[in-house]
Amino acid sequence: MSEFLTKSRARNIFYGGSLFFIGIFAVLSIDSHLYVVNESTAKAPLTDEVVLGKHVWEKHSCINCHTLHGEGAYFAPEVGNVMTRWGVLDDPDDAAETLGSWMESQPSGIEGRRQMPYFKLTEEEVRGLSEFLRWADKTNTQDWPPNDAG
Amino acid sequence: MKYSSQKVAYAYFVAALGLFAIQVLVGLIGGWIYVSPNFLSELLPFNIVRMLHTNALVVWLLLGFFGAAYFIIPEESEREIHSVKLAYIQLLILVVGTLGAVVSYIFGIHEGREFLEQPLWVKVGILVAALIFLFNISMTVLKGRKTAITNILVIGLWALSLLWLFAFYNPANLSLDKMYWWYVVHLWVEGTWELVMASILGFLMLKLTGVDREVIEKWLYIIVATALFSGILGTGHHYYWIGLPGYWQWIGSIFSTLEVIPFFLMMTFSFVMVWKGRKNHPNKAALLWSLGSATVAFFGAGVWGFLHTLHGVNFYSHGTQITAAHGHLAFFGAYVALNLAVFTYAMPMLKGRNPYNQVINMGSFWLMTGGMSFMTFVLTFAGTIQTHMQRVVGEDFMTVQDQLTVFYIMRFGAGAAVVLGAILFIYSVLVPRKELFTETSGSKPVTGSNPEAQAVLEGGR
């Protein structure tokens, strides 16, 4: 091996191969981008409420306790399917109301129970967050999670 | 130390060690919140604690890389750093940005994407610092001797800085957001950072074992080739369940399985070099950290990564404590231990003294490695139970978590061992021992004169 694979050959394989795989990755990325826009998230419209909700989600760093589509911290429940779990996926009003009263009752203060902080959200923000979570729940995630427990 | 500008590295390493201390202490708080959830719940909620823990980690590792580059490149390029002043300005920007981020996190000011929570001005600061850095090292490398070590190091650092640009792109569509978010997160730790790791490891092997440069550099190219060939498409293992096409399940499974190879090669490389090398370098602690890093990276990143990377497995284990177990051991082995190896190697030269108390340093290696391994085992057990009860049986999240308390208690104990190890490490590299050398005496030892100490001062020659 040592005679055939010289240092400069190894270097050229590294350069050539890396460019090759970057190329494939770029093509698949474009295809995936189009797939997201046209298929997997096309079922639910990306409304202003959803965009506001994503902003609320980020502003309070929900991802550092919860997971969303399985990504985030593992301290608190998955919320990518929380609207399904609550049975309010197709009822925007009920969804916002359920979420609002949940947020309002935090922190529970129960000893030995993980505590969710109280976030001062306006009615609009609660509605947005709820729409964002409903939107995310409708994304085609290849049937993940395996069950409603998330 | 052959070039006076290498001294810049010292300031970077000290800043990195400071953040390392913050990172592990905050980590310990996080571990305690898992055991006793009411702790600090109003003052410093878990999301802020975790943000501090992960951000401090990433920034100190980067500071370590930058410092290592400033230490290694003059020696490899055989010339002084292009501008020492720029190097200090870069560090100042990073330190101000980091402290700014820490303070603003505590007051609840942050952006909201995981690991990319830095306020915009800090993100811009990081970009500016990266540009200064790239300019500075590129100028040094271009004017100096070209080696495979500098070549790979510079390619890795350029690529990771360019990928940082994706931190500024946050689409409103969550699935797109996640897809491009991984361009930073995955292509850093399972791509460009591996290039940095391999080149630093190569440098350490060159100095510590005395093996011929040709041999080391050929290994390096093979290692980084396998890293990128597997790692780029290996991004697919993050694309299974976030709204991307189903073909990623196969691409991700196949290529991320291959991601084990570069880590296996780095471990093999390190041991083969040590066996082949005839040099008996006095800095035994640096050798221990180098071999330890390559080994633990293979288990943490390679084995524990493979454990849950096949899509049929990941369908059930995704986003459980299994992921946490893998994340901890992978980061510790690949990047924490490697940084600590460079610090251990370079500090005697930077401070102009003998290899410090190596017993304390080596003790800290076993404490930290033991602690992290134990933590990984207990989190793996917790994750296995969680996966079964929650994902297979379908029990409610909190019901399952309440069953895992015993593992979280053991994890806290393991974390305490790691913190103790970290404190011992910081002490062992920063607090001077007796055998000081004076700058003026031509690097001759004042006391404790011996040839080995001289060898350390001169970079192991």
Interface residues (C-beta under 8 A of the other chain):
Chain A: L5 T6 K7 A10 R11 I13 F14 G17 S18 F21 I22 I24 F25 L28 S29 D31 S32 H33 Y35 V36 V37 S40 T41 L46 V50 V51 K54 H55 W57 E58 K59 H60 S61 C62 I63 N64 C65 T67 L68 H69 G70 E71 G72 A73 Y74 F75 A76 P77 E78 P107 G109 E111 G112 R113 R114 Q115 P117 F132 W135 A136 T139 N140 T141 Q142 W144 P145 P146 N147 D148 A149 G150
Chain B: Y34 S36 P37 N38 S41 E42 P45 F46 N47 I48 R50 M51 H110 E111 G112 R113 E114 E117 A148 A172 N173 L174 S175 L176 D177 K178 M179 E214 E217 K218 Y221 I222 V224 A225 L228 F229 I232 L233 T235 H238 Y239 Y240 W241 I242 G243 L244 P245 G246 Y247 W248 Q249 I251 F315 Y316 H318 G319 T320 Q321 T323 A324 Q390 R391 V392 G394 E395 D396 F397 M398 Q401
